[in-house]
Amino acid sequence: MELSLYHLVREPKIKNPDASGKSPLLLLLHGYGSNEEDLFSFANELPEEYFIVSARAPFDMMYGSYAWYAINFDADENKFSDLGQARASRDIISGFIDELIEKYPIDKEDVTLIGFSQGCILSYAVAVSYPEKIRRVVAMSGYFNPEIAVDDYLENDFSKLKIFASHGSVDQVVPVEWARKAEPYLKTIGIDIVYKEYPVGHGVAPQNFFDFRNWLNNTKQ
């Protein structure tokens, strides 16, 4: 079957020993202007029991660059996001998860999103919009934007959702002040969230990587 998003796959190196034979999924969502190769570069450093899929965003910016939604500038250099495209990508990702579960031996009860920058923003939006599909989120170098979530997301049950959020304290692309708002807000709506900062810019520090990998291992149950 042809899936809605182009993607790369790393099959689990350790198969699930139970009768189902299905493995947990890590779905990697890259940032604006990047592609599926970016986050996939550290796939071999992630826990071996996971089925890892790195998806390419749907909007082609040419020259191997892709986006989950357009970012535009007005005459005063103010930046704004195409929320219509962002919401479309939110639902493309949700549907893509269903396609992956149908095509590959993936445990639909154990899906984790790992998003960086724009991929982080989409990961938040998918998780709060469809928490029945998402067990965990690793949200790096982005922020929570309620305008991208479904209108009635506050009516959802978040009791099984866990989030590890992180940001660079000297990020020049996405202000750390934006990222800091996620933890207190998401806690008020009942989401289990951990937030950490690292003394870096717009990127993933080695300690950040080790911390979220340990968090994945510690939240298996």
NORQUI-V111685 format. One record per residue. SS is DSSP state (hx for helix, st for strand, lp for the rest). PHI is phi as a letter, one per 30 degrees, with the letter a starting at -180 (NA if undefined). D_CENTER is the distance of its C-alpha to the mean C-alpha in whole Angstrom. Layout:
ss->(SS/SS)
phi->(PHI/PHI)
d_center->(D_CENTER/D_CENTER)
This chain:
ss->(lp/lp/lp/lp/lp/lp/st/st/st/st/lp/lp/lp/lp/lp/lp/lp/lp/lp/lp/lp/lp/st/st/st/st/st/st/st/lp/lp/lp/lp/st/lp/lp/hx/hx/hx/hx/lp/lp/hx/hx/hx/lp/lp/lp/lp/lp/st/st/st/st/st/lp/lp/lp/st/st/st/st/lp/lp/st/st/st/lp/lp/lp/st/st/st/lp/lp/lp/lp/lp/st/st/st/lp/hx/hx/hx/hx/hx/hx/hx/hx/hx/hx/hx/hx/hx/hx/hx/hx/hx/hx/hx/hx/hx/lp/lp/st/st/st/st/st/st/st/st/st/st/st/lp/hx/hx/hx/hx/hx/hx/hx/hx/hx/hx/hx/hx/lp/lp/lp/lp/lp/lp/st/st/st/st/st/lp/lp/lp/lp/lp/hx/hx/hx/lp/lp/lp/lp/hx/hx/hx/lp/lp/lp/lp/lp/lp/st/st/st/st/st/st/st/lp/lp/lp/lp/lp/lp/lp/hx/hx/hx/hx/hx/hx/hx/hx/hx/hx/hx/hx/hx/lp/lp/lp/st/st/st/st/st/st/st/lp/lp/lp/lp/lp/lp/lp/hx/hx/hx/hx/hx/hx/hx/hx/hx/hx/hx/hx/hx/lp/lp/lp)
phi->(NA/d/c/d/b/d/a/c/b/c/d/d/d/b/d/d/d/d/d/d/i/c/c/d/c/c/c/c/b/d/c/d/i/c/a/d/d/e/d/d/d/c/e/d/c/d/e/d/d/d/d/c/b/c/c/c/d/d/c/d/c/i/h/i/c/b/b/d/a/d/c/c/b/c/d/c/i/d/c/b/c/d/d/d/d/d/d/d/d/e/d/d/d/e/d/d/e/e/d/d/d/d/d/c/d/c/d/d/d/b/c/c/c/b/b/c/h/d/d/d/e/d/d/e/d/d/d/d/d/b/d/d/c/c/c/b/b/c/c/c/h/b/a/c/c/d/d/c/d/d/e/c/d/d/d/d/c/c/d/c/d/b/b/c/c/b/a/d/d/c/d/c/c/c/e/d/d/d/d/d/d/d/e/d/d/d/d/d/c/j/c/d/b/c/b/b/b/b/d/b/d/d/a/c/d/e/d/d/d/d/d/d/d/d/d/e/d/d/c/d/d)
d_center->(24/22/18/17/15/16/14/15/16/17/19/19/22/23/24/23/27/27/29/26/25/21/18/15/12/9/7/6/5/8/10/13/16/14/14/13/15/13/11/13/16/15/14/18/17/15/17/19/19/15/15/13/11/10/10/12/12/15/17/19/20/23/23/20/18/15/14/12/14/18/18/22/25/28/31/31/28/26/22/21/18/19/17/19/17/13/14/15/12/11/13/13/10/11/15/13/12/16/17/15/17/20/20/19/20/17/18/16/17/14/11/8/4/4/3/7/9/9/5/5/7/6/4/7/9/8/9/12/13/13/13/15/13/10/12/9/6/6/6/8/11/10/11/11/13/15/17/14/14/17/20/21/17/20/22/19/19/16/19/17/13/12/10/10/10/12/14/17/20/21/19/20/18/16/18/18/20/17/14/17/17/14/16/19/18/16/18/21/19/19/16/16/14/15/15/16/17/19/22/20/19/16/15/14/17/18/19/15/14/17/16/13/14/17/15/14/17/19/17/18/20)
